[in-house]
Each structure stands twice: as structure tokens, then as C-alpha cells.
């Protein structure tokens, strides 16, 4: 069974949104899918770093 997804609202700088949209399109993903992917990758890397 797929995990449930939740909707949130965030505010981003315009240049960040433009870059995310362009990269998502290059990867043939929606903006939401792309943001989810890069956040997961970032969090995986964060877990390896000592706190």
C-alpha cells in the first residue's frame, strides 16, 4: 500500500520556483513530484551527517 500524502502550503522565492519548474520539466515530473524527490534525497544525506 502506498503511503498517504499530505498537502501543505509553502512560500518560495520566484527564482527558486522557476528553477524547480525547469528541472522538474527536464525530469518529466510534476513540480510536486520533483520537490518530494529532492527533499527525500536531502534528508537521506542529512541522516548520514553527525549532529
N, C-alpha and C positions, 0 to 999 in steps of 0.2 A: 504494500500500500504506500502511495506517495505521501510524503509529509504535507501537512496542511500549510498553506501560505497565508500570510497576513499582509494587509495593505497598510502602508504608512505614508506620511506626508513629510517631505524634507525640502529645504531651500538650498539651492546650489547657485554658484556664480555662473553667469551666462557663458563664459569661456569654457568652464568645466562641462556644462551641458552640451555645448557644441562639439567638444572633443569626444565625449561619451557617445553622442549620436553618430558621429563619423566612424568611430571604432566599432560600434555595435553593427552598423551597416556593413562594414568591411567583413565582419564575422558572420553576417547573415543571421543576426539575433535581434530581438527587440531590445529596447533600452533597458527595460526591467530585467530581462534575462542577463544582459551584459553586466549590469550593476551587481546583480546577485553573484555572478561568476567571479568578478574581480574582488568583491568583498570576501567571498569564501576563500579565494587564493591568499588574500592579505591576512585573513585570520589564521589560516594554516601556518603561514610564515611567522606570524606573531607568537604562536604557541611554542615554536622552537627557540625563540629568543628568551634569555633569562630576564626575570623581572626585578 
